[in-house]
């Protein structure tokens, strides 16, 4: 049976465009929206230097920020307590691909080489899942997109302010821990300029491609556009530029009314060159022809080393979120300032093995398929959702952070997938019978 939010959205698309309609997204900003937005904002782990007192990368995520985690937990529990009665069994069933991935991460604590790190990462993943479940039960698709947009906008604006007014915090400095090469580049409220680039790129794409249901004020849209462009340029992240161009191409591909199979085929063809650089011989040809440095700033060399790493079981990995084991292996074996796999897919494979990578792939493909089915019923949400997921999966080719549960992009993507799975499941349910006894 379709819920009230589904019926409301379907009715809004049946009314002629000339008649002004007050959509759910134009409703007042409620107190719980602030709670939701704050919780989502905290998943970005903002201002790490202030919260931790040190600018570290390898051990910081494991050792610090515990009070942020506690605050996220409390906010999540508040949301669950307020809207617990609205959560339906059907919603939980619809999110089965998401819960399946969560269960695999949970059970990996049993065989993890660092059980505490795995348990903590799984706990953060659980917060993201519960957050997504609660949000989709009490907010419509337009309200969900608006909440994501408001949160990302706040992160981008604060990054601009932090970088300009407090350069010692908002910019990379020459004495940064293992990051002196990035001196002068902006990192805003984040620990690294590449994370800022990811967020700015996402914000720019949402600002340009979103409809009036998300942001109706033209002047505000223009101002936010200028902010996101400035932050993106100052971050100096080449991957963020690729992500933005890719998002625009995906948007136009969707408008061509292609089938899901054709769209995924194009997506595979576009991303295949990135996958091929796992093999050094092919990387020399592909990247050399593109005029880029052949190891992507050392990334492909790291990939080759980790693919040959015998310490990670191929079936189940070293434990979800166990980034420390991977970084320690690289530094101990090669004496290099390398702290992660520089690929979200490779890190998933090393931490959860083939089992976890398969479950995660099923989750992502389920999200794409659900969004594709919603293109006619809720086109604004479906199109922007596909763009956001596409940016997310592309960015993880050369970056680990998008697939980590302590990254706000991860939470945003899971919310999009959760809402898509719920709406697709509601669309498959039989319509309620009219009349009755």
Secondary structure, DSSP 4 states (H G I P E B T S, - for coil): ---HHHHHHHHHHHS-TTS----GGGS---HHHHHHHHHHHHTT---HHHHHSS--STTHHHHS-HHHHHHHHHHHHHHHHHHGGG--HHHHHHTHHHHHHHHHHHHGGGT-SSHHHHHHHHHHHHHHHHHHHHHHHHS-HHHHHHHHHHHHHHHHHHHHHHHHH-HHHHB--TTSTT-GGGTT-B-TTSSSHHHHHHHHHHHHHHHHH--TTT---HHHHHHHHHHHHHHHHHHT-HHHHHHHHHHHHHHHHHHTT--HHHHHHHHHHHHHHHHHTTSHHHHHHHHHHTT--TTTTTHHHHHHHHHT-TTS-TTT-S-TT-HHHHHHHHHHHH--S--S-S-HHHHHHHHHHHHHHHHHHHHHHHHHHHHHHTTTTSHHHHHHHHHHHHHHHHHTTT-SGGGSTTSHHHHHHHHHHHHHHHHHHHHHSPPPPSS--
